[in-house]
Amino acid sequence: MATESSLELLKKYFDQFSDFEDFEKRYLNVYNPQNREALIQFFNDIKSSCWDFAKLRRSSETFRIDKAQKNGTITTIPQILEYAKSQDLSKYKKAIICLENKDYENLEDLRQLNLDIFIQVTNDSGICTLDEFQYMRQILKQFRDYYSTFHLSPLEKVTIAYDCVKFYQYNETEASAYYSRTVAKILDTGSIVCAGYSRFFCQLLKELGMNAYLLFVGQTDSDHVRVMVNIQDEKYGVSDLFVFDPTWDSNKNIKLVKKANGTVDYKFEINVKEDDTIVEGMISDISYMFYMVPLMEYKKYFSDNIFKAISYKTQESMELDSLKKLSRVNNQQPREDSVLDLLPKVLLRTKKMEGYNQEQIDWLIEHSVNFLKATRFGYMDKYRKDNQTHK
């Protein structure tokens, strides 16, 4: 772990660049390092609230209650208050506390400390203020209370949570890369990146009583993050491990276009050509390209390697081989295209809960299925087959 002095040196080094464009121009484009992507991530973190968080933890004005909590005996709000009041608080202006992402009836009592409260949320990335934590719990409680009235099946819970998360448009705030990865900050700022999508998705599932695994992929845990869920759903005849990538299915501009040759196709707005005629603008709700990908089909859709799978609830880590063994338990793997049969049935129920009327639901089902056929079972299949042919 980096020491305070080494962090100071790193900060001093990156401070010679005024912004990312300057860093890219004067360093990345000049030296073209092999670890380019990792350096970009590191630059953003050091220049952002990651650095502020490091300074906060090392400040002599910060009361580190979170350190005392590591022995596992200080977990409730009364215990936190009791411990804090047994210390000399006169020299502190701020306090860091570790809390689970759950409801606390007496959370407001923390203000008795008369310190600026910062909260490290268990199993989350980053830190938030007490106000941000309270706002997050208000939103998540509303989500849980509303959808708990519908007696959802496991697959319906996953679909509802997936729809909520992929509604957000990929957006990494200029002020802080860290804000885009922490659930409380996402709800407060609207900024979100892949780690944020995945953690938010897992948290929504946790609110509905389900567990999920964060899949860290690539060479480092900052490369990309997906989610794996063990879905056991008798209602829909589903029993297996599935991977979801809400980042890649997130809010995008999709168009239904008529091409020059007369055929009709779905295209992302950035891929629309001058000779394409836009027939209809699509909402991103129709995108389920990376929804419910069977774990055993992972390599068909994702070229990277999973190097870590961590349970969002328990922090239990599992290797990919162990996960695959779980997939083989049932001895009856789902057909790769079974999602085409399941999606209309699931959406018929979940979209009504989300507030759509029947006409809108019919439209969404039609285009969601057709878009899935055109993408995951269309040009993505063709791309994979062409690559295999040319190997």
Secondary structure as GFF3:
##gff-version 3
##sequence-region A 1 391
A	DSSP	alpha_helix	4	14	.	.	.	ID=ss1
A	DSSP	alpha_helix	20	23	.	.	.	ID=ss2
A	DSSP	pi_helix	24	28	.	.	.	ID=ss3
A	DSSP	alpha_helix	29	31	.	.	.	ID=ss4
A	DSSP	alpha_helix	36	46	.	.	.	ID=ss5
A	DSSP	alpha_helix	49	58	.	.	.	ID=ss6
A	DSSP	beta_strand	62	64	.	.	.	ID=ss7
A	DSSP	alpha_helix	65	68	.	.	.	ID=ss8
A	DSSP	three_ten_helix	69	71	.	.	.	ID=ss9
A	DSSP	alpha_helix	77	85	.	.	.	ID=ss10
A	DSSP	beta_strand	94	99	.	.	.	ID=ss11
A	DSSP	three_ten_helix	107	113	.	.	.	ID=ss12
A	DSSP	beta_strand	116	121	.	.	.	ID=ss13
A	DSSP	beta_strand	128	129	.	.	.	ID=ss14
A	DSSP	alpha_helix	130	147	.	.	.	ID=ss15
A	DSSP	three_ten_helix	148	150	.	.	.	ID=ss16
A	DSSP	alpha_helix	154	166	.	.	.	ID=ss17
A	DSSP	three_ten_helix	178	180	.	.	.	ID=ss18
A	DSSP	alpha_helix	183	189	.	.	.	ID=ss19
A	DSSP	alpha_helix	194	207	.	.	.	ID=ss20
A	DSSP	beta_strand	213	217	.	.	.	ID=ss21
A	DSSP	beta_strand	224	233	.	.	.	ID=ss22
A	DSSP	beta_strand	238	244	.	.	.	ID=ss23
A	DSSP	beta_strand	254	258	.	.	.	ID=ss24
A	DSSP	beta_strand	264	268	.	.	.	ID=ss25
A	DSSP	three_ten_helix	269	271	.	.	.	ID=ss26
A	DSSP	beta_strand	277	282	.	.	.	ID=ss27
A	DSSP	three_ten_helix	284	286	.	.	.	ID=ss28
A	DSSP	beta_strand	293	294	.	.	.	ID=ss29
A	DSSP	three_ten_helix	295	297	.	.	.	ID=ss30
A	DSSP	alpha_helix	298	301	.	.	.	ID=ss31
A	DSSP	beta_strand	306	311	.	.	.	ID=ss32
A	DSSP	beta_strand	317	318	.	.	.	ID=ss33
A	DSSP	alpha_helix	320	328	.	.	.	ID=ss34
A	DSSP	alpha_helix	338	353	.	.	.	ID=ss35
A	DSSP	alpha_helix	358	374	.	.	.	ID=ss36
A	DSSP	pi_helix	375	379	.	.	.	ID=ss37
A	DSSP	alpha_helix	380	389	.	.	.	ID=ss38
###
